[in-house]
């Protein structure tokens, strides 16, 4: 938790001085993404549980100044989230007493391309905020996971395939800015993001009985990171 607090404090500290806008900027940001709500849930009784753990995000972005206060933004974002199915394994062991299960799971992989607008809001002489919103395409791959009995002579187990689906992505939040000389600036953002995605033909098998269905994960994340941009 201390490293996440450091990221927030450092990012806010870098935004104490705001200088004159250039017409364009291009940058890169790396940081953390935290799953929220059902996306982070690991309750077996929750059919929307995503089992997602805190992950990483990488943004490549650009901006174009449309007016004194309005800026057009375009962001490509990659996020990945490891998954934890330990609670699911324990629940199945309780239901099927006398067996020992092994669980393995891959990671969520999310790609987003978001176009948006941010608005420059001056707070005092040396501080500005940039409320922002974006919409665009989202490409999501759900994690494959398997839960198998350590006794190879039994058929007890759960497996789900990994598939990829398209949908609508969004984000909203706050950006900050501090200039570093004439051409470089720090531009951290604190945003919520998510999407509405349908992943088709996901195969789920329970004790060798297979079902193929569409999966609509409820993806919501909070994102923060350190960012460096070049102005021109």
C-alpha positions as CSV (number, residue, x, y, z in Angstrom):
1,X,0.0,0.0,0.0
2,X,2.9,2.4,0.8
3,X,4.1,2.4,-2.9
4,X,0.6,3.3,-4.1
5,X,0.4,6.2,-1.6
6,X,3.9,7.3,-2.9
7,X,2.6,7.3,-6.5
8,X,-0.3,9.5,-5.6
9,X,1.8,12.0,-3.5
10,X,4.6,12.2,-6.1
11,X,2.1,12.8,-8.9
12,X,0.4,15.6,-7.1
13,X,3.7,17.1,-6.1
14,X,4.7,17.3,-9.7
15,X,1.7,19.4,-10.6
16,X,2.5,22.5,-8.5
17,X,3.6,24.6,-11.4
18,X,1.7,25.0,-14.7
19,X,3.1,26.8,-17.7
20,X,1.9,28.0,-21.1
21,X,0.2,25.4,-23.3
22,X,1.8,24.1,-26.5
23,X,-0.4,23.1,-29.3
24,X,0.3,19.4,-29.2
25,X,1.8,16.9,-26.8
26,X,2.7,13.2,-27.0
27,X,3.5,11.0,-24.0
28,X,3.7,7.7,-22.2
29,X,2.4,6.7,-18.8
30,X,3.1,3.6,-16.6
31,X,1.3,2.8,-13.4
32,X,-1.2,0.7,-11.5
33,X,-4.8,-0.4,-12.1
34,X,-7.1,-1.5,-9.3
35,X,-10.2,-3.6,-10.1
36,X,-13.4,-2.4,-8.5
37,X,-16.7,-4.1,-7.6
38,X,-17.6,-7.4,-9.4
39,X,-14.4,-7.3,-11.4
40,X,-12.4,-7.8,-8.2
41,X,-14.9,-10.2,-6.5
42,X,-13.9,-13.8,-5.7
43,X,-17.2,-15.0,-4.3
44,X,-18.3,-18.3,-6.0
45,X,-22.0,-17.3,-5.5
46,X,-21.4,-14.1,-7.6
47,X,-21.9,-15.0,-11.2
48,X,-20.2,-11.8,-12.3
49,X,-17.1,-12.3,-10.2
50,X,-13.9,-11.5,-12.1
51,X,-11.3,-12.7,-9.6
52,X,-9.0,-9.9,-10.8
53,X,-6.1,-8.7,-8.6
54,X,-4.4,-5.3,-8.8
55,X,-2.6,-5.0,-12.2
56,X,-0.5,-2.8,-14.4
57,X,-1.3,-0.3,-17.1
58,X,0.6,1.3,-19.9
59,X,-0.7,4.4,-21.7
60,X,0.5,6.0,-25.0
61,X,-1.3,9.2,-25.5
62,X,-1.5,12.5,-27.4
63,X,-3.3,15.8,-27.1
64,X,-4.2,18.7,-29.3
65,X,-5.2,22.1,-27.9
66,X,-8.5,23.2,-29.5
67,X,-8.9,26.4,-27.5
68,X,-7.5,28.2,-24.5
69,X,-9.2,25.6,-22.2
70,X,-10.3,22.6,-24.3
71,X,-8.0,19.8,-25.4
72,X,-8.7,16.8,-27.6
73,X,-7.0,13.6,-26.3
74,X,-6.3,10.2,-27.8
75,X,-5.1,7.3,-25.6
76,X,-4.1,3.8,-26.2
77,X,-4.1,1.8,-23.0
78,X,-3.0,-1.7,-22.1
79,X,-4.0,-3.3,-18.8
80,X,-3.3,-6.8,-17.4
81,X,-4.7,-8.3,-14.2
82,X,-3.6,-11.5,-12.6
83,X,-6.4,-13.6,-11.1
84,X,-6.8,-15.3,-7.7
85,X,-9.2,-18.3,-7.7
86,X,-8.1,-19.7,-4.3
87,X,-11.5,-19.0,-2.7
88,X,-13.2,-20.8,-5.6
89,X,-10.9,-23.8,-5.1
90,X,-11.6,-23.8,-1.3
91,X,-15.4,-23.6,-1.9
92,X,-15.3,-26.6,-4.3
93,X,-13.3,-28.6,-1.8
94,X,-15.9,-27.9,0.9
95,X,-18.7,-29.0,-1.5
96,X,-16.8,-32.1,-2.5
97,X,-15.3,-33.2,0.8
98,X,-12.4,-35.7,0.8
99,X,-10.8,-34.3,-2.4
100,X,-7.9,-32.0,-3.0
101,X,-7.9,-29.6,-5.9
102,X,-5.3,-27.7,-7.8
103,X,-6.2,-24.3,-9.4
104,X,-4.4,-22.5,-12.2
105,X,-5.5,-19.2,-13.9
106,X,-4.1,-16.8,-16.4
107,X,-4.5,-13.0,-16.5
108,X,-7.1,-10.6,-17.9
109,X,-5.7,-8.6,-20.9
110,X,-7.4,-5.4,-21.9
111,X,-6.7,-3.0,-24.8
112,X,-8.5,0.3,-25.2
113,X,-8.4,3.1,-27.7
114,X,-10.1,6.2,-26.3
115,X,-10.8,9.6,-27.8
116,X,-11.8,12.3,-25.4
117,X,-11.9,15.9,-24.1
118,X,-10.2,17.5,-21.2
119,X,-10.9,21.0,-19.8
120,X,-8.2,23.2,-18.2
121,X,-9.4,24.5,-14.8
122,X,-7.1,27.0,-13.1
123,X,-7.0,26.7,-9.3
124,X,-5.0,29.7,-8.1
125,X,-1.9,31.1,-9.8
126,X,0.3,27.9,-9.9
127,X,-2.1,25.0,-10.0
128,X,-4.5,23.7,-12.7
129,X,-6.7,20.6,-13.0
130,X,-7.8,18.9,-16.1
131,X,-11.2,17.1,-15.8
132,X,-11.4,14.6,-18.6
133,X,-13.7,12.1,-20.3
134,X,-13.1,9.6,-23.1
135,X,-14.9,6.9,-25.1
136,X,-13.7,4.4,-27.6
137,X,-13.1,0.7,-28.5
138,X,-12.1,-2.0,-26.0
139,X,-10.7,-5.4,-26.7
140,X,-10.8,-7.9,-23.8
141,X,-9.4,-11.4,-23.3
142,X,-10.8,-13.2,-20.3
143,X,-8.4,-15.5,-18.4
144,X,-8.4,-19.2,-18.9
145,X,-8.6,-21.2,-15.6
146,X,-8.6,-24.8,-14.6
147,X,-9.4,-26.6,-11.3
148,X,-8.5,-30.2,-11.3
149,X,-8.5,-33.1,-8.7
150,X,-5.1,-34.3,-7.6
151,X,-6.5,-37.8,-8.0
152,X,-6.2,-38.5,-11.7
153,X,-8.7,-41.3,-11.5
154,X,-11.6,-38.9,-10.9
155,X,-13.4,-36.5,-13.2
156,X,-13.9,-33.7,-10.7
157,X,-12.8,-30.4,-12.1
158,X,-13.8,-27.0,-13.6
159,X,-12.3,-25.4,-16.8
160,X,-13.0,-22.2,-18.6
161,X,-11.5,-21.2,-22.0
162,X,-10.0,-17.9,-22.8
163,X,-11.7,-15.9,-25.6
164,X,-11.6,-12.3,-26.9
165,X,-14.4,-9.8,-27.4
166,X,-14.9,-6.2,-28.5
167,X,-17.0,-3.5,-26.8
168,X,-17.3,0.1,-25.8
169,X,-14.7,1.5,-23.4
170,X,-14.8,4.7,-21.3
171,X,-12.8,6.7,-18.8
172,X,-13.3,9.8,-16.6
173,X,-11.2,11.5,-14.0
174,X,-8.7,14.2,-13.4
175,X,-5.3,15.1,-15.0
176,X,-2.5,17.3,-13.6
177,X,0.4,19.0,-15.3
178,X,3.9,20.4,-14.6
179,X,6.3,21.7,-17.2
180,X,9.9,20.5,-17.2
181,X,11.7,23.1,-19.3
182,X,10.5,24.1,-22.8
183,X,9.4,20.8,-24.3
184,X,8.8,18.2,-21.6
185,X,6.2,18.0,-18.9
186,X,4.8,15.6,-16.3
187,X,1.2,14.8,-16.9
188,X,-0.2,12.3,-14.3
189,X,-3.8,11.3,-14.4
190,X,-6.2,9.7,-11.9
191,X,-9.1,8.0,-13.7
192,X,-11.8,5.5,-13.5
193,X,-12.2,3.3,-16.6
194,X,-14.2,0.3,-17.8
195,X,-16.3,-1.0,-20.6
196,X,-19.3,-2.9,-21.9
197,X,-17.9,-6.0,-23.7
198,X,-19.4,-9.3,-24.9
199,X,-17.0,-12.2,-25.1
200,X,-18.6,-14.9,-27.3
201,X,-18.2,-18.7,-27.2
202,X,-16.6,-19.1,-23.8
203,X,-16.4,-22.9,-23.0
204,X,-17.0,-23.8,-19.4
205,X,-16.8,-27.5,-18.3
206,X,-17.7,-28.9,-14.9
207,X,-16.9,-32.5,-14.3
208,X,-16.6,-33.1,-18.1
209,X,-20.0,-31.5,-18.8
210,X,-19.4,-28.6,-21.2
211,X,-21.4,-25.4,-21.8
212,X,-20.7,-22.7,-24.4
213,X,-22.0,-19.3,-23.7
214,X,-21.4,-15.5,-24.1
215,X,-19.7,-13.7,-21.2
216,X,-20.3,-10.1,-20.3
217,X,-17.7,-9.1,-17.6
218,X,-18.4,-6.0,-15.5
219,X,-15.0,-4.2,-15.9
220,X,-14.4,-1.2,-13.7
221,X,-10.9,0.0,-12.6
222,X,-9.2,2.9,-10.9
223,X,-5.9,3.9,-12.6
224,X,-2.9,6.0,-11.6
225,X,0.6,6.4,-12.8
226,X,3.7,8.5,-13.6
227,X,3.7,10.2,-17.0
228,X,6.1,12.0,-19.2
229,X,5.0,14.0,-22.3
230,X,6.8,16.0,-25.1
231,X,5.2,19.2,-26.2
232,X,5.6,20.7,-29.7
